[in-house]
Amino acid sequence: MMNPHGKSSVCILHEYVQHAMRQQPTYTYRELENAATPYSAEVVIGDMKYGIGYGSSKKQAKAEAAKATIELFIPQMKDQLDRKSVV
């Protein structure tokens, strides 16, 4: 199992996907007409779309999307991700 200590959700996701799937996750960004969360990011691995995140910056949206994707792949990491700051 991976050690998530001190790593961002983006870093954890990249390590997991590279190890388990031998691929590199990419992100698609959209600008939304929402003052609080004007950006969304979606994780794409191969041709499949996974988690979506929203934020006040692209960086925050990317971190939230990575976190949502980790929770899909590794549900038992959810508690560890909730305990630490993602951005």
Contacts in CASP RR format, 6 or more apart in sequence:
PFRMAT RR
TARGET T0000
AUTHOR 0000-0000-0000
METHOD contacts of the structure
MODEL  1
MMNPHGKSSVCILHEYVQHAMRQQPTYTYRELENAATPYSAEVVIGDMKY
GIGYGSSKKQAKAEAAKATIELFIPQMKDQLDRKSVV
2 12 0 8 1.000
2 15 0 8 1.000
2 16 0 8 1.000
2 19 0 8 1.000
4 12 0 8 1.000
4 77 0 8 1.000
4 80 0 8 1.000
4 81 0 8 1.000
4 84 0 8 1.000
6 84 0 8 1.000
7 15 0 8 1.000
8 63 0 8 1.000
8 66 0 8 1.000
8 86 0 8 1.000
8 87 0 8 1.000
9 63 0 8 1.000
9 64 0 8 1.000
9 66 0 8 1.000
9 67 0 8 1.000
9 70 0 8 1.000
9 81 0 8 1.000
9 86 0 8 1.000
10 62 0 8 1.000
10 63 0 8 1.000
10 66 0 8 1.000
12 66 0 8 1.000
12 70 0 8 1.000
12 77 0 8 1.000
12 81 0 8 1.000
13 25 0 8 1.000
13 43 0 8 1.000
13 66 0 8 1.000
13 69 0 8 1.000
13 70 0 8 1.000
14 24 0 8 1.000
14 25 0 8 1.000
16 70 0 8 1.000
16 73 0 8 1.000
16 74 0 8 1.000
17 23 0 8 1.000
17 24 0 8 1.000
17 25 0 8 1.000
17 45 0 8 1.000
18 24 0 8 1.000
20 73 0 8 1.000
21 45 0 8 1.000
23 45 0 8 1.000
23 46 0 8 1.000
24 45 0 8 1.000
25 43 0 8 1.000
25 44 0 8 1.000
25 45 0 8 1.000
25 50 0 8 1.000
25 66 0 8 1.000
25 69 0 8 1.000
26 43 0 8 1.000
26 44 0 8 1.000
26 45 0 8 1.000
27 41 0 8 1.000
27 42 0 8 1.000
27 43 0 8 1.000
27 44 0 8 1.000
27 62 0 8 1.000
27 65 0 8 1.000
28 41 0 8 1.000
28 42 0 8 1.000
28 44 0 8 1.000
29 39 0 8 1.000
29 40 0 8 1.000
29 41 0 8 1.000
29 58 0 8 1.000
29 61 0 8 1.000
29 62 0 8 1.000
30 39 0 8 1.000
30 40 0 8 1.000
30 41 0 8 1.000
30 42 0 8 1.000
31 38 0 8 1.000
31 39 0 8 1.000
32 38 0 8 1.000
32 39 0 8 1.000
32 40 0 8 1.000
32 54 0 8 1.000
34 54 0 8 1.000
36 56 0 8 1.000
37 54 0 8 1.000
37 55 0 8 1.000
37 56 0 8 1.000
37 61 0 8 1.000
38 55 0 8 1.000
38 56 0 8 1.000
39 54 0 8 1.000
39 55 0 8 1.000
39 56 0 8 1.000
39 57 0 8 1.000
39 58 0 8 1.000
39 60 0 8 1.000
39 61 0 8 1.000
40 52 0 8 1.000
40 53 0 8 1.000
40 54 0 8 1.000
40 55 0 8 1.000
40 61 0 8 1.000
40 65 0 8 1.000
41 52 0 8 1.000
41 53 0 8 1.000
41 54 0 8 1.000
41 58 0 8 1.000
41 61 0 8 1.000
41 62 0 8 1.000
41 64 0 8 1.000
41 65 0 8 1.000
42 49 0 8 1.000
42 50 0 8 1.000
42 51 0 8 1.000
42 52 0 8 1.000
42 53 0 8 1.000
42 65 0 8 1.000
43 49 0 8 1.000
43 50 0 8 1.000
43 51 0 8 1.000
43 52 0 8 1.000
43 65 0 8 1.000
43 66 0 8 1.000
43 68 0 8 1.000
43 69 0 8 1.000
44 50 0 8 1.000
50 65 0 8 1.000
50 68 0 8 1.000
50 69 0 8 1.000
50 72 0 8 1.000
51 65 0 8 1.000
51 68 0 8 1.000
51 69 0 8 1.000
51 72 0 8 1.000
52 64 0 8 1.000
52 65 0 8 1.000
52 68 0 8 1.000
53 61 0 8 1.000
53 62 0 8 1.000
53 64 0 8 1.000
53 65 0 8 1.000
53 67 0 8 1.000
53 68 0 8 1.000
54 61 0 8 1.000
54 64 0 8 1.000
55 61 0 8 1.000
55 64 0 8 1.000
59 87 0 8 1.000
60 87 0 8 1.000
63 86 0 8 1.000
63 87 0 8 1.000
64 86 0 8 1.000
66 86 0 8 1.000
67 81 0 8 1.000
67 86 0 8 1.000
70 77 0 8 1.000
70 78 0 8 1.000
70 81 0 8 1.000
71 77 0 8 1.000
71 78 0 8 1.000
71 81 0 8 1.000
END
